[in-house]
Amino acid sequence: MYKWDKLNPNKPVWSQAYSIDNGENWEWNSISTSQREESGAKTFMPNIICTDSLEFNAAFSAQGNYFYFSRSMNKKSRIFFSKKIEGNWSIPEPVSFSTNAFSDADPAFSKPGELYFISNRPLNAADTTKDYDIWKVSPIDEKTASGTQWSTPVNVTELNSDKDEFYISFTKHGAVYFASSRDGGYGAEDIYYCENKNNKFDNPQNLGGKINSIHSEYDPFITTDGSGLLYTSSGREESLGKADLYWSVRTSDGWHNAKHFEANINTATRDYCPYITADQKYFFYSSNGDIKFMPIESLPAELKLVLKK
């Protein structure tokens, strides 16, 4: 007789027993415990990108030769970048517009090449609201479009409120998805979106009850055609840890009810900041203080179909 025990899906136990009296009595003679390797994910560039500090976020430049992420030190976060040179990633450096005076995080590229991010820096000298807003910088010239030379940060006022805004993601048509704790939502934080018309954002719209709940929803990543969404939620009944990753697809009927990623991705810690590379080969997310990645093949079949559109 053989038995699999998957009470703990990360540590399944295989057992073998035999009987010499036609099943009246059994003797277990082999027990083997397996352990899932980092929930199927690998740490991205250990000791270079991921260190003993807290690293999170993932954003590749359009050409894929620059990698932007956030690093938290001394209770402040800054945005760093690393350049790929002859197949190797350089030691990360802070971007020119990120200083120790404020916290900056959540870098995201728009299709025109602008770099969006969040910051708790004040809007002006009279601004005393201690919240995170969405900001953006533009490349100074085409030669540095994916590099280090950026304009002075500009507050994206049409997306912001007097509460916190987090994490930004774009479709290929320029629609933007982000999280906000503004009044009028379903829970502590909700996911919102804005259409982009003539290079201007419409008023932010709540994504609705199929995505948002009475709990916290944040860190949205939208697929290029806008038909797939990955995001983080905290406090739901099926959660395995402090925060788990969820996904949904959109059809002609609208967004479907969100689905919970299984234990090959979600863990007993906080899993957040989902990101899919432009070549649709890798899925990145943040967990346990590091940036993780895995092949797209590890994602649910229904979600992979959306990615291939």
WOGIBEL-V66068 format. One record per residue. N is the residue number from 0. RES is the residue in three letters. PHI is phi in whole degrees, 0 to 359 (NA if undefined). BURIAL is b if it has 9 or more other C-alpha atoms within 8 Angstrom, else e. Layout:
BEGIN
{{N | RES | PHI | BURIAL} {N | RES | PHI | BURIAL}}
END
This chain:
BEGIN
{{0 | MET | NA | e} {1 | TYR | 236 | e} {2 | LYS | 215 | e} {3 | TRP | 252 | e} {4 | ASP | 245 | e} {5 | LYS | 246 | b} {6 | LEU | 305 | e} {7 | ASN | 253 | e} {8 | PRO | 296 | e} {9 | ASN | 274 | b} {10 | LYS | 222 | b} {11 | PRO | 291 | b} {12 | VAL | 244 | b} {13 | TRP | 253 | b} {14 | SER | 231 | b} {15 | GLN | 228 | b} {16 | ALA | 225 | b} {17 | TYR | 224 | b} {18 | SER | 226 | b} {19 | ILE | 253 | e} {20 | ASP | 231 | e} {21 | ASN | 61 | e} {22 | GLY | 89 | e} {23 | GLU | 291 | e} {24 | ASN | 224 | e} {25 | TRP | 233 | b} {26 | GLU | 237 | e} {27 | TRP | 280 | b} {28 | ASN | 241 | e} {29 | SER | 204 | e} {30 | ILE | 228 | b} {31 | SER | 226 | e} {32 | THR | 253 | e} {33 | SER | 252 | e} {34 | GLN | 227 | e} {35 | ARG | 295 | b} {36 | GLU | 275 | e} {37 | GLU | 49 | e} {38 | SER | 53 | b} {39 | GLY | 82 | b} {40 | ALA | 251 | b} {41 | LYS | 243 | e} {42 | THR | 284 | b} {43 | PHE | 278 | b} {44 | MET | 48 | e} {45 | PRO | 300 | e} {46 | ASN | 71 | e} {47 | ILE | 241 | b} {48 | ILE | 279 | b} {49 | CYS | 266 | b} {50 | THR | 233 | b} {51 | ASP | 279 | e} {52 | SER | 276 | b} {53 | LEU | 269 | b} {54 | GLU | 247 | b} {55 | PHE | 203 | b} {56 | ASN | 77 | b} {57 | ALA | 203 | b} {58 | ALA | 207 | b} {59 | PHE | 267 | b} {60 | SER | 293 | b} {61 | ALA | 302 | e} {62 | GLN | 274 | e} {63 | GLY | 80 | e} {64 | ASN | 260 | b} {65 | TYR | 232 | b} {66 | PHE | 238 | b} {67 | TYR | 248 | b} {68 | PHE | 203 | b} {69 | SER | 246 | b} {70 | ARG | 226 | b} {71 | SER | 255 | b} {72 | MET | 215 | e} {73 | ASN | 53 | e} {74 | LYS | 66 | e} {75 | LYS | 228 | b} {76 | SER | 248 | b} {77 | ARG | 228 | b} {78 | ILE | 265 | b} {79 | PHE | 242 | b} {80 | PHE | 222 | b} {81 | SER | 227 | b} {82 | LYS | 250 | b} {83 | LYS | 273 | b} {84 | ILE | 236 | e} {85 | GLU | 52 | e} {86 | GLY | 86 | e} {87 | ASN | 243 | e} {88 | TRP | 269 | b} {89 | SER | 284 | b} {90 | ILE | 297 | e} {91 | PRO | 297 | b} {92 | GLU | 233 | e} {93 | PRO | 289 | b} {94 | VAL | 293 | b} {95 | SER | 296 | e} {96 | PHE | 268 | e} {97 | SER | 258 | b} {98 | THR | 238 | e} {99 | ASN | 282 | e} {100 | ALA | 288 | e} {101 | PHE | 222 | b} {102 | SER | 260 | b} {103 | ASP | 236 | b} {104 | ALA | 197 | b} {105 | ASP | 56 | b} {106 | PRO | 293 | b} {107 | ALA | 206 | b} {108 | PHE | 268 | b} {109 | SER | 274 | b} {110 | LYS | 299 | e} {111 | PRO | 290 | e} {112 | GLY | 100 | b} {113 | GLU | 286 | b} {114 | LEU | 251 | b} {115 | TYR | 265 | b} {116 | PHE | 197 | b} {117 | ILE | 250 | b} {118 | SER | 204 | b} {119 | ASN | 261 | b} {120 | ARG | 293 | e} {121 | PRO | 288 | b} {122 | LEU | 294 | e} {123 | ASN | 201 | e} {124 | ALA | 297 | e} {125 | ALA | 270 | e} {126 | ASP | 280 | e} {127 | THR | 246 | e} {128 | THR | 284 | e} {129 | LYS | 268 | e} {130 | ASP | 234 | b} {131 | TYR | 267 | b} {132 | ASP | 243 | b} {133 | ILE | 270 | b} {134 | TRP | 235 | b} {135 | LYS | 212 | b} {136 | VAL | 230 | b} {137 | SER | 243 | b} {138 | PRO | 294 | b} {139 | ILE | 291 | b} {140 | ASP | 208 | e} {141 | GLU | 298 | e} {142 | LYS | 293 | e} {143 | THR | 248 | b} {144 | ALA | 300 | b} {145 | SER | 244 | b} {146 | GLY | 254 | e} {147 | THR | 248 | e} {148 | GLN | 264 | b} {149 | TRP | 234 | b} {150 | SER | 287 | e} {151 | THR | 294 | e} {152 | PRO | 301 | e} {153 | VAL | 239 | e} {154 | ASN | 285 | b} {155 | VAL | 273 | b} {156 | THR | 300 | e} {157 | GLU | 290 | e} {158 | LEU | 260 | b} {159 | ASN | 263 | b} {160 | SER | 227 | b} {161 | ASP | 272 | e} {162 | LYS | 244 | b} {163 | ASP | 283 | b} {164 | GLU | 241 | b} {165 | PHE | 223 | b} {166 | TYR | 52 | b} {167 | ILE | 229 | b} {168 | SER | 211 | b} {169 | PHE | 238 | b} {170 | THR | 273 | b} {171 | LYS | 291 | e} {172 | HIS | 266 | e} {173 | GLY | 95 | b} {174 | ALA | 296 | b} {175 | VAL | 243 | b} {176 | TYR | 241 | b} {177 | PHE | 202 | b} {178 | ALA | 251 | b} {179 | SER | 208 | b} {180 | SER | 259 | b} {181 | ARG | 299 | b} {182 | ASP | 296 | e} {183 | GLY | 96 | e} {184 | GLY | 270 | b} {185 | TYR | 276 | b} {186 | GLY | 217 | b} {187 | ALA | 297 | b} {188 | GLU | 225 | b} {189 | ASP | 231 | b} {190 | ILE | 260 | b} {191 | TYR | 236 | b} {192 | TYR | 216 | b} {193 | CYS | 223 | b} {194 | GLU | 284 | b} {195 | ASN | 249 | b} {196 | LYS | 236 | e} {197 | ASN | 55 | e} {198 | ASN | 63 | e} {199 | LYS | 228 | e} {200 | PHE | 276 | b} {201 | ASP | 287 | b} {202 | ASN | 294 | e} {203 | PRO | 299 | e} {204 | GLN | 239 | e} {205 | ASN | 292 | b} {206 | LEU | 284 | b} {207 | GLY | 98 | e} {208 | GLY | 285 | e} {209 | LYS | 286 | b} {210 | ILE | 254 | b} {211 | ASN | 271 | b} {212 | SER | 212 | b} {213 | ILE | 287 | e} {214 | HIS | 266 | b} {215 | SER | 262 | b} {216 | GLU | 239 | b} {217 | TYR | 199 | b} {218 | ASP | 55 | b} {219 | PRO | 280 | b} {220 | PHE | 238 | b} {221 | ILE | 258 | b} {222 | THR | 289 | b} {223 | THR | 300 | b} {224 | ASP | 266 | b} {225 | GLY | 80 | b} {226 | SER | 258 | b} {227 | GLY | 224 | b} {228 | LEU | 225 | b} {229 | LEU | 240 | b} {230 | TYR | 199 | b} {231 | THR | 247 | b} {232 | SER | 220 | b} {233 | SER | 246 | b} {234 | GLY | 90 | b} {235 | ARG | 285 | e} {236 | GLU | 301 | e} {237 | GLU | 273 | e} {238 | SER | 298 | b} {239 | LEU | 269 | b} {240 | GLY | 207 | b} {241 | LYS | 295 | b} {242 | ALA | 203 | b} {243 | ASP | 235 | b} {244 | LEU | 265 | b} {245 | TYR | 229 | b} {246 | TRP | 211 | b} {247 | SER | 208 | b} {248 | VAL | 238 | b} {249 | ARG | 243 | b} {250 | THR | 239 | e} {251 | SER | 297 | e} {252 | ASP | 274 | e} {253 | GLY | 102 | e} {254 | TRP | 287 | b} {255 | HIS | 275 | b} {256 | ASN | 303 | e} {257 | ALA | 296 | b} {258 | LYS | 243 | e} {259 | HIS | 270 | b} {260 | PHE | 296 | b} {261 | GLU | 280 | e} {262 | ALA | 287 | b} {263 | ASN | 286 | b} {264 | ILE | 236 | b} {265 | ASN | 287 | b} {266 | THR | 227 | b} {267 | ALA | 280 | e} {268 | THR | 254 | b} {269 | ARG | 267 | b} {270 | ASP | 244 | b} {271 | TYR | 203 | b} {272 | CYS | 56 | b} {273 | PRO | 290 | b} {274 | TYR | 201 | b} {275 | ILE | 243 | b} {276 | THR | 294 | b} {277 | ALA | 299 | e} {278 | ASP | 278 | e} {279 | GLN | 58 | b} {280 | LYS | 259 | b} {281 | TYR | 226 | b} {282 | PHE | 250 | b} {283 | PHE | 252 | b} {284 | TYR | 200 | b} {285 | SER | 247 | b} {286 | SER | 197 | b} {287 | ASN | 55 | e} {288 | GLY | 85 | b} {289 | ASP | 230 | b} {290 | ILE | 264 | b} {291 | LYS | 250 | b} {292 | PHE | 209 | b} {293 | MET | 206 | b} {294 | PRO | 296 | b} {295 | ILE | 303 | b} {296 | GLU | 302 | e} {297 | SER | 282 | e} {298 | LEU | 277 | e} {299 | PRO | 302 | e} {300 | ALA | 301 | e} {301 | GLU | 296 | e} {302 | LEU | 289 | b} {303 | LYS | 297 | b} {304 | LEU | 299 | e} {305 | VAL | 295 | b} {306 | LEU | 294 | b} {307 | LYS | 275 | e} {308 | LYS | 293 | e}}
END
